[in-house]
Amino acid sequence: MLDLAIIGGGPAGLTAGLYATRGGLKNVTMYEMGMPGGQITQSSEIENYPGQLEIVTGMELMQQWPEQCQRFGLKHEMAQVQTVIKNGDIFQLTLGDGNIVEAKSVIIATGSVPKKAGFKGENEFFGRGVSTCATCDGFFYKNKEVVVLGGGDTALEEAVYLSKICSKVYLVHRRDTFRAAPNTIEHVKHTENIELILNSEIDEVYGDAMGVNGVKVKNRNDGTIRDLAVPGIFVFVGRDVLNSTLKQPDGSYLCDLNQNGEVIVDLSMKTSTAGLFAAGDIRIEAPKQVVCAASDGAIAALSVISYLE
């Protein structure tokens, strides 16, 4: 039986494994289908991770994390966890091959993924002008014009954030009203370098080997195309929380979730189910930054140690 099962091998899961094993737990396994590292490995440039002076790719940043974590005894199992149920005080994990693993505690760190908008060039230029993180990539467009796609709180808040870095922000939304807090909408409308392009959608993003050169915006009413010569577009059309592992046979979930499907935790990363902890982008109010996910993993592991003691 495992002392701790960690589901997910991104910054949160890896750091949880490091702190749990270094903290004295002897039987800890991290389940991750692919190579550990998480979504950040897809980023082309990282310059805001503390202590990392050189600008590196996400892959380079995460390269040594697995080796460091495994040095203290963390095991990596390349298997998908289909479901987790709790039987008494013991968790039962059903793996993709049908095998069942038992564990005294579980940290769920499966994260979330940005939803795709579906426009032409979105996949081709992702990480080379198409971004889903203004905090990560906004600085690369200092004093340049960019496009923001979306109409919710996140899109508007990120547009305001980018307006302080970029010379101009085009905010494209498919409707003429926003799904955001009234004060956020007013803030956007009164920011001089944010231009609203409403009732519109992205028709195409185009560029070359160096990255994005422009964005074609289509008016949904009359079909006219506006060509914006910008080097970057930020897409905020929602996120898919990867919480299916927590779904129970009766359709409920192993712990409490909010309306967006994010796991509700306290400051110790405890969920509503004793012995189950959540870390990283799967939890409520996650900042979706590597350093924050790593912090979550450390906190969750320390909480597990206290729980088991």
CORVENFEN-V558082 format. One line per field, one symbol per residue. ss: DSSP state (H for helix, E for strand, C for the rest). phi: phi as a letter, one per 30 degrees, with the letter a starting at -180 (. if undefined). psi: psi as a letter, one per 30 degrees, with the letter a starting at -180 (. if undefined). A space follows every 50 residues. Layout:
ss=???
phi=???
psi=???
//
This chain:
ss=CECEEEECCCHHHHHHHHHHHHCCCCCEEEECCCCCCCHHHHCCCECCCC CCCCCECHHHHHCCHHHHHHCCCCEEECCCEEEEEEECCEEEEEECCCCE EEECCEEECCCEEECCCCCECCCCCECCCEECCHHHHHHHHCCCEEEEEC CEHHHHHHHHHHHCCCCEEEEECCCCCCECCHHHHHHHHCCCCEEEECCE EEEEEEEECCEEEEEEEEECCCCCEEEECCCCEEECCCEEECCHHHECCC CCECCCECCCCCECCCCCCECCCCCEEECHHHECCCCCCHHHHHHHHHHH HHHHHHHHC
phi=.ddbcccjcdeddddedddddddjdcbbbccbdcddkiddddddbbbcde icdddbddddddeceedddddcjdcccdbcddbbbcciccccccdddjdc ccbdabccbdibbddddjddjdddcdibkcbbbdddceddceiccbccck bcedddddddedddccdabcccbdccbccbdedddddddccdcccdbchb bddacbabddkdcabcccdddcidccccdbcabccbcjbcddcddddced jdbdbdbddcidddbcdcidcdceicbbbiddddhddhbedddddedddd ddddedddd
psi=kkekkkjkhaeeeeeeeeeeefffkfikkkjkeakleaffffkfkkggkk fjekklleeeefefeeeeeffggkkjjikkjelklkjbgkkjkjlfgflk kkkflkkkhfalkkkkfglkfeeegkfhfklgjeeefeffgkglklkkkl gaeeeeeeeeefffelekkjjkkfagllilkeeeeeeefgjegkkkjlhl lkekklaaffakflkkkkkfefgkkkjjilfkkkkiglkjkigfffklfg falflklafggkkklafggkafkkfklkkafflkhkfhkeeeeeeeeeee eeeeeeee.
//
